Amino acid sequence: MKKVYRNATEALDGLLHDGMLIASGGFGLCGIPELLLAAIRDAGTKNLVFASNNAGVDDFGIGILLQTRQVRKMISSYVGENAEFMRQYLSGELELEFNPQGTLAERMRAGGAGIPGFYTRTGVGTIIAEGKDHRDFNGQTYIMEEGIFADLAIIKAWKADETGNLIFRKTARNFNVPAGMCGKVCV
């Protein structure tokens, strides 16, 4: 597979399809793969499920895909800075699966490592635990979380070489590493 492309549209050519699960790097407004998100918007791919730390803001990040109603579901830790997200969620147009931040990162990492599920104490006794398998280990209750196996991972790095090695700069490393791990293909 070719590793270097002229632009985001060329890099995503042949990879996008309606209804796919996309893992996206970024944290807040840092490390967001904005050129890839714009290319997805321009491609018109719809009914997307996004696994990402957050839903972006109204005019940036995943927010640009919410404006065009291309996202069907968010798997996320934080969604509070996006008015369009809130409007769609509260009107029933958009599904939301909340995950604590560390759990979301571990779900991505687990998917990338081929691990279908794991147990964690995070979320026990809260709405997060509803409908999930509960098990006791050493006198403590844990809930099972499933690994995330994305059709595509989109990430942002500071530098890359022709063989696909990446360098992340400072805080922009954030969710880019676990998101990149869990995709069948990473761009």
C-alpha positions as CSV (number, residue, x, y, z in Angstrom):
1,M,0.0,0.0,0.0
2,K,1.3,3.5,-0.9
3,K,2.3,5.4,2.2
4,V,2.6,9.0,0.9
5,Y,-0.3,10.9,-0.8
6,R,-0.6,14.4,-2.2
7,N,-3.6,15.3,-0.1
8,A,-6.3,14.0,2.3
9,T,-8.8,13.3,-0.5
10,E,-6.3,11.1,-2.3
11,A,-5.3,9.3,1.0
12,L,-8.9,8.4,1.7
13,D,-9.8,7.3,-1.9
14,G,-11.5,3.9,-1.8
15,L,-11.6,3.7,2.0
16,L,-14.9,5.5,2.8
17,H,-18.3,3.9,2.9
18,D,-21.6,4.8,4.5
19,G,-22.2,3.4,8.0
20,M,-18.5,2.8,8.8
21,L,-16.9,3.1,12.2
22,I,-14.1,5.7,12.2
23,A,-11.7,6.2,15.2
24,S,-10.4,9.7,15.3
25,G,-7.4,11.1,17.2
26,G,-7.4,14.4,19.0
27,F,-8.2,15.9,22.4
28,G,-10.2,19.0,22.6
29,L,-8.9,21.1,19.7
30,C,-5.4,19.6,19.8
31,G,-4.2,16.9,17.4
32,I,-7.4,16.9,15.4
33,P,-7.0,15.4,11.9
34,E,-8.8,18.4,10.4
35,L,-7.8,17.9,6.8
36,L,-9.0,14.3,6.8
37,L,-12.3,15.3,8.5
38,A,-12.8,17.9,5.7
39,A,-12.1,15.3,3.1
40,I,-14.7,13.0,4.7
41,R,-17.2,15.9,4.7
42,D,-16.5,16.6,1.1
43,A,-16.9,12.9,0.1
44,G,-20.5,13.0,1.5
45,T,-20.1,9.7,3.4
46,K,-23.0,9.4,5.8
47,N,-24.4,7.4,8.7
48,L,-21.0,7.4,10.3
49,V,-20.1,6.2,13.8
50,F,-17.2,8.1,15.3
51,A,-15.1,6.9,18.3
52,S,-13.3,10.0,19.5
53,N,-12.5,11.7,22.7
54,N,-14.9,14.5,21.8
55,A,-17.4,15.8,19.2
56,G,-15.4,18.8,18.3
57,V,-16.9,22.3,18.3
58,D,-19.5,23.7,15.9
59,D,-17.0,24.7,13.2
60,F,-14.0,22.5,13.8
61,G,-13.2,18.8,14.2
62,I,-16.0,16.3,14.0
63,G,-18.3,19.4,14.3
64,I,-18.1,20.0,10.6
65,L,-19.5,16.5,10.0
66,L,-22.3,17.1,12.5
67,Q,-23.3,20.3,10.6
68,T,-23.8,18.2,7.4
69,R,-25.5,15.4,9.4
70,Q,-23.1,12.8,8.3
71,V,-22.7,11.3,11.8
72,R,-25.2,8.8,13.2
73,K,-23.5,7.9,16.4
74,M,-20.7,9.2,18.7
75,I,-18.7,7.0,21.1
76,S,-17.1,9.7,23.2
77,S,-16.0,11.0,26.6
78,Y,-16.9,14.7,26.3
79,V,-19.4,16.5,24.1
80,G,-20.1,19.8,25.9
81,E,-18.6,22.3,23.5
82,N,-20.7,21.6,20.5
83,A,-24.1,23.2,20.3
84,E,-25.0,21.3,17.1
85,F,-24.2,18.0,18.7
86,M,-26.4,18.9,21.7
87,R,-29.3,19.9,19.4
88,Q,-29.1,16.6,17.4
89,Y,-28.7,14.5,20.5
90,L,-31.6,16.1,22.4
91,S,-33.8,15.8,19.3
92,G,-33.1,12.1,18.9
93,E,-31.2,12.5,15.6
94,L,-27.9,11.3,17.0
95,E,-26.9,8.4,19.2
96,L,-24.4,8.7,22.0
97,E,-22.4,6.1,23.8
98,F,-20.6,7.8,26.7
99,N,-17.3,6.3,27.9
100,P,-15.0,7.6,30.6
101,Q,-11.9,9.0,29.0
102,G,-9.4,6.3,30.1
103,T,-11.9,3.5,29.2
104,L,-12.3,4.9,25.7
105,A,-8.5,5.0,25.3
106,E,-8.2,1.4,26.5
107,R,-11.1,0.3,24.3
108,M,-9.2,1.6,21.3
109,R,-5.9,0.2,22.5
110,A,-7.5,-3.2,23.1
111,G,-9.0,-3.2,19.6
112,G,-5.6,-2.5,18.2
113,A,-4.1,-5.4,20.1
114,G,-6.9,-7.8,19.0
115,I,-8.4,-8.0,22.5
116,P,-12.2,-8.3,22.2
117,G,-13.0,-7.1,25.7
118,F,-11.7,-6.3,29.2
119,Y,-12.9,-5.6,32.7
120,T,-12.7,-2.3,34.5
121,R,-14.0,-0.8,37.8
122,T,-14.5,2.5,36.1
123,G,-18.2,3.2,35.7
124,V,-19.4,0.5,38.2
125,G,-22.6,1.7,39.9
126,T,-23.3,4.4,37.2
127,I,-25.3,4.7,34.1
128,I,-22.2,3.6,32.2
129,A,-22.5,0.1,33.7
130,E,-26.2,-0.4,32.6
131,G,-26.5,-3.4,30.3
132,K,-22.9,-4.5,30.7
133,D,-21.6,-7.8,32.1
134,H,-20.6,-7.5,35.7
135,R,-18.0,-9.8,37.4
136,D,-16.4,-9.9,40.8
137,F,-12.7,-10.3,41.1
138,N,-11.0,-10.3,44.5
139,G,-14.1,-8.9,46.1
140,Q,-14.5,-6.0,43.7
141,T,-17.1,-5.6,41.0
142,Y,-16.0,-4.9,37.5
143,I,-17.8,-4.2,34.2
144,M,-16.8,-5.6,30.8
145,E,-16.0,-3.1,28.0
146,E,-15.6,-4.2,24.4
147,G,-12.5,-3.3,22.3
148,I,-13.1,-0.9,19.4
149,F,-12.3,-2.3,16.0
150,A,-12.7,0.6,13.6
151,D,-13.0,0.3,9.8
152,L,-10.8,3.4,9.6
153,A,-8.6,5.4,11.9
154,I,-7.8,9.0,11.1
155,I,-5.0,10.7,13.0
156,K,-2.7,13.7,12.9
157,A,1.1,13.6,13.4
158,W,3.7,16.3,13.3
159,K,6.1,14.4,11.0
160,A,6.0,11.2,9.1
161,D,8.4,9.3,6.9
162,E,7.7,7.2,3.8
163,T,7.5,4.0,5.7
164,G,4.7,5.3,7.9
165,N,6.7,6.1,11.1
166,L,5.2,9.0,12.9
167,I,6.3,11.7,15.3
168,F,3.7,13.4,17.5
169,R,4.4,16.8,19.0
170,K,3.7,17.5,22.7
171,T,0.0,17.2,23.7
172,A,-1.1,16.4,20.1
173,R,0.0,12.8,20.8
174,N,-3.2,12.3,22.9
175,F,-5.8,10.0,21.4
176,N,-3.9,9.7,18.1
177,V,-1.9,6.7,19.2
178,P,-4.8,4.5,20.5
179,A,-7.1,5.6,17.6
180,G,-4.4,4.7,15.1
181,M,-4.0,1.3,16.6
182,C,-7.7,0.2,16.4
183,G,-8.3,0.9,12.7
184,K,-8.1,-1.7,10.0
185,V,-6.5,1.1,8.0
186,C,-4.9,4.2,9.5
187,V,-4.5,7.4,7.6
